[in-house]
């Protein structure tokens, strides 16, 4: 049986795998290639591909023509694949029979299906973001925040928030930051010990280094600066420079810098220091909340009809139930 016309990841996941491993073809972004060794020592590749509707991984062993084909493809390229639907441990892991690079000049309208974007309107998110900046009542602190974003320009508006973990798509960083600002302002009345202006400024600036850490294209990759320094250090440098220029008081500047340096929450997660002020602890926890809920929201958006659980989500260390609870009785 010939494979159908090009399918999205969501359409492939909706195919009935019990009907003789149906064939498929599709055009996807090659997001990541990892080489590993089998028990017998032979190399094989773990390949992650996806489009705006989802992603899947498959293996290519050294005796497969796909193994050789992938060696000549760069991460971030568009590839046309043909294969058959197979599952491993209830997760789509198809057998890929053919893989070719799609030349850039042939992509055309396919770009719309390949690049995932934040589900909310980016212009509306940006307008709301400006309102959150304006809500900082301390004039020098507000000017420091404005100075950072004036220097960065438009990069923040379209940047992803991650390569794979959370809000990992176009405009994801803006979406994540706005969601954090909403949560921050809703929760602040519960914690009068937290300096409200400092916490809100920290939320708006916490991930600013990601505009330097990531290079966005069909797939997101880390820049040289991102690899050598990371977004925590890059963000700290932006904030320190702006704070000095705007003559932010030394104490407030140090506290704002500490939020940037500690917002990752744990040293093993990339924090340069453990959160040690009320504001840094608050921002770190709000960041963790929205990062995890962002994973849940994306899993629900990309849910396969009829399935009870999402795929395993590494950031949550579990799959997510994607079936909503029954309606409550009146």
C-alpha positions in Angstrom: 0.0 0.0 0.0 1.4 3.4 -1.0 1.7 6.0 1.9 -0.8 8.8 1.8 0.0 12.4 1.0 2.1 14.3 3.5 0.7 14.0 7.0 1.4 16.1 10.2 2.6 14.5 13.4 -0.9 14.7 14.8 -2.4 13.0 11.8 0.2 10.2 12.0 -0.6 9.6 15.7 -4.2 9.4 14.8 -3.6 6.5 12.4 -4.8 3.0 13.6 -1.5 1.2 14.3 -3.4 -2.1 14.7 -4.3 -2.0 11.0 -1.1 -3.6 9.8 1.3 -0.8 10.7 0.0 1.7 8.1 2.5 3.6 6.0 2.9 7.4 6.1 5.0 10.2 4.7 5.5 13.7 6.0 7.8 16.7 6.1 9.2 17.6 9.5 12.0 19.5 11.1 15.0 17.5 12.2 15.2 18.7 15.8 17.9 16.6 17.3 20.2 13.7 16.5 21.9 11.7 19.3 24.3 8.9 18.7 24.3 6.0 21.1 25.7 2.5 21.3 23.7 -0.7 21.3 24.6 -3.6 23.7 26.7 -5.2 21.0 28.7 -1.9 20.7 27.3 -0.9 17.3 26.3 2.7 17.0 22.7 3.8 16.4 21.0 7.2 16.2 18.1 8.5 18.1 16.3 11.1 15.9 13.8 13.6 17.0 11.6 15.2 14.3 8.4 17.3 14.6 6.2 20.1 13.2 3.8 22.5 14.8 1.4 19.7 15.9 3.9 17.6 17.8 7.0 15.5 17.6 8.2 11.9 17.7 11.5 10.0 17.9 12.8 7.0 16.1 16.0 5.0 15.9 18.2 4.5 12.9 20.7 1.6 13.2 24.1 1.5 11.5 23.0 -0.9 8.8 20.0 1.3 7.8 20.1 3.6 4.8 18.5 6.2 7.1 21.6 6.1 9.3 23.7 7.2 6.4 21.2 9.8 5.1 20.9 11.5 8.5 24.7 11.9 8.7 24.5 14.4 5.9 21.6 16.4 7.4 22.0 19.3 9.9 19.8 19.8 12.9 17.2 22.4 11.9 16.8 21.1 8.4 13.5 20.1 6.9 13.3 16.4 6.0 10.8 14.3 4.1 10.4 10.9 5.6 8.5 7.7 4.7 7.8 5.0 7.2 5.4 2.7 9.0 3.6 3.4 12.2 4.9 1.4 15.1 4.7 1.9 18.9 7.1 1.1 21.7 6.0 1.2 25.3 2.8 3.0 24.1 4.8 5.8 22.5 5.0 6.4 18.7 8.3 5.1 17.5 7.8 4.5 13.8 10.1 2.5 11.5 11.5 5.0 9.0 12.3 3.6 5.6 13.4 6.7 3.8 14.7 10.2 4.7 15.6 13.1 2.4 16.5 16.7 2.9 13.9 19.2 1.6 15.7 22.1 -0.1 14.8 25.5 1.3 13.4 26.7 -2.0 10.8 23.9 -1.9 9.5 24.6 1.5 7.1 27.5 0.6 3.7 27.0 2.3 5.1 24.1 4.3 6.7 26.6 6.7 3.3 27.3 8.2 2.9 23.6 9.2 6.5 23.2 10.5 7.0 26.2 12.8 5.2 26.0 16.1 4.1 29.3 17.7 2.5 30.3 20.9 -1.3 29.8 20.8 -2.0 33.3 22.0 -1.8 36.3 19.7 1.8 37.7 19.9 0.7 41.3 19.5 -1.8 41.0 22.4 0.9 39.4 24.5 3.4 42.2 23.8 0.8 44.9 24.5 0.1 43.2 27.9 3.8 42.9 28.6 4.1 46.7 28.3 1.3 47.1 30.8 3.2 44.9 33.3 6.3 47.1 32.9 4.2 50.2 33.5 2.9 48.6 36.7 6.3 48.8 38.4 5.9 51.9 40.6 9.5 52.5 41.4 10.7 54.8 38.6 14.4 53.7 38.6 13.5 50.0 38.7 11.0 50.5 35.9 13.6 52.4 33.9 16.1 49.6 34.4 13.6 47.1 33.0 12.8 49.4 30.0 16.5 49.9 29.3 17.1 46.1 29.0 14.3 45.6 26.5 15.2 48.7 24.5 18.7 47.3 24.1 17.5 43.9 23.1 15.0 45.1 20.6 12.6 42.7 18.9 14.5 39.5 19.7 12.4 39.0 22.9 9.1 39.1 21.1 9.7 36.0 18.9 12.3 34.0 20.9 11.5 30.5 22.2 11.8 29.8 25.9 13.7 26.5 25.5 14.9 24.0 22.9 12.6 21.2 24.1 11.4 21.5 27.7 8.8 24.2 28.0 7.4 27.0 25.8 9.8 25.7 23.2 8.4 27.4 20.2 8.2 30.8 18.4 7.1 33.6 20.9 7.3 31.0 23.7 9.5 33.3 25.8 7.1 36.2 25.6 4.2 33.9 26.4 6.0 32.3 29.4 7.0 35.7 30.8 3.5 37.2 30.4 1.9 34.2 32.1 4.4 34.5 35.0 3.6 38.2 35.3 -0.1 37.4 35.6 0.6 34.8 38.3 3.0 37.1 40.0 0.5 40.0 40.3 -2.3 37.6 41.4 -0.2 36.0 44.2 1.7 39.1 45.5 -1.2 40.2 47.8 -0.8 36.9 49.6 2.8 37.6 50.5 3.3 41.2 51.8 6.9 40.3 52.7 7.8 40.2 49.0 8.8 43.6 47.5 6.2 43.8 44.8 8.1 46.0 42.3 11.3 44.0 42.7 9.5 40.7 42.2 7.7 41.9 39.1 10.9 43.3 37.6 12.6 40.0 38.3 9.8 38.1 36.6 10.0 40.3 33.5 13.8 40.0 33.3 14.4 36.5 34.6 14.9 34.8 31.2 16.2 37.7 29.2 19.5 35.9 28.5 17.7 33.4 26.4 17.5 36.0 23.6 21.3 35.5 23.4 21.4 31.8 24.3 19.2 30.6 21.5 19.3 30.9 17.7 15.8 30.3 16.3 15.1 28.8 12.9 13.1 25.8 11.9 14.6 24.2 15.0 16.1 26.1 18.0 19.7 25.6 18.8 22.1 27.1 21.3 24.4 29.9 20.2 28.2 30.0 20.9 27.4 32.4 23.8 24.7 30.1 25.0 27.0 27.2 25.1 29.9 29.0 26.7 28.0 31.2 29.2 24.3 30.2 29.4 21.2 32.4 29.8 21.6 33.0 33.5 25.0 34.7 33.1 24.0 36.4 29.9 20.8 37.8 31.6 22.8 38.9 34.6 25.1 40.9 32.4 22.2 42.7 30.7 20.6 43.5 34.0 23.7 44.7 35.7 24.6 47.0 32.7 21.1 48.5 32.7 21.0 49.0 36.5 24.3 50.8 36.5 23.3 53.1 33.6 20.0 53.9 35.3 21.7 54.5 38.7 19.6 51.8 40.4 20.5 51.8 44.1 23.3 49.2 44.9 21.1 47.2 47.2 18.2 47.0 44.7 20.6 46.1 41.9 22.2 43.3 43.9 18.8 41.9 44.8 17.6 42.1 41.2 20.8 40.4 40.0 20.3 37.7 42.6 16.8 37.0 41.1 18.4 36.4 37.7 21.2 34.3 39.1 18.9 32.1 41.2 15.7 31.8 39.2 16.5 28.3 37.9 15.7 27.0 41.4 18.5 24.4 41.8 22.2 24.4 41.1 21.8 21.2 39.0 19.2 23.0 36.9 21.6 25.8 36.0 21.1 28.3 38.9 24.3 30.2 39.7 23.1 30.6 43.3 20.3 29.3 45.5 17.5 31.8 46.0 18.1 33.6 49.3 15.7 36.6 49.3 11.9 36.6 49.5 11.7 38.0 46.0 14.1 35.4 44.5 12.3 32.5 46.1 9.0 33.9 44.9 10.2 34.4 41.3 11.8 31.0 41.2 8.7 29.2 42.3 6.4 31.2 39.9 8.9 30.3 37.1 8.7 26.6 38.0 4.9 26.7 38.2 4.5 28.2 34.7 7.2 26.1 33.2 5.4 22.9 34.3 1.9 24.1 33.5 3.3 25.2 30.1 4.3 21.5 29.5 0.8 20.5 30.5 -0.9 23.0 28.2 1.2 21.9 25.3 0.4 18.3 26.0 -3.3 19.0 26.0 -3.1 21.0 22.7 -1.2 18.2 21.0 -3.3 15.4 22.5 -4.2 12.5 20.3 -8.0 12.0 20.1 -9.2 9.0 22.0 -6.0 8.7 24.1 -6.1 8.9 27.9 -2.5 9.9 28.5 0.0 12.1 26.7 3.5 10.9 25.9 6.0 10.7 28.7 7.1 14.3 29.5 10.7 14.4 30.8 10.2 17.7 32.5 7.4 16.3 34.6 8.8 12.8 34.9 5.4 11.4 33.9 2.8 11.4 31.2 -0.2 13.6 31.7 -3.9 12.6 31.8 -5.4 14.4 28.8 -9.0 13.4 29.3 -10.9 16.2 31.2 -12.7 15.3 34.4 -16.5 14.7 34.1 -18.7 17.8 34.5 -19.8 18.5 38.0 -23.4 17.9 39.0 -25.6 21.0 39.4 
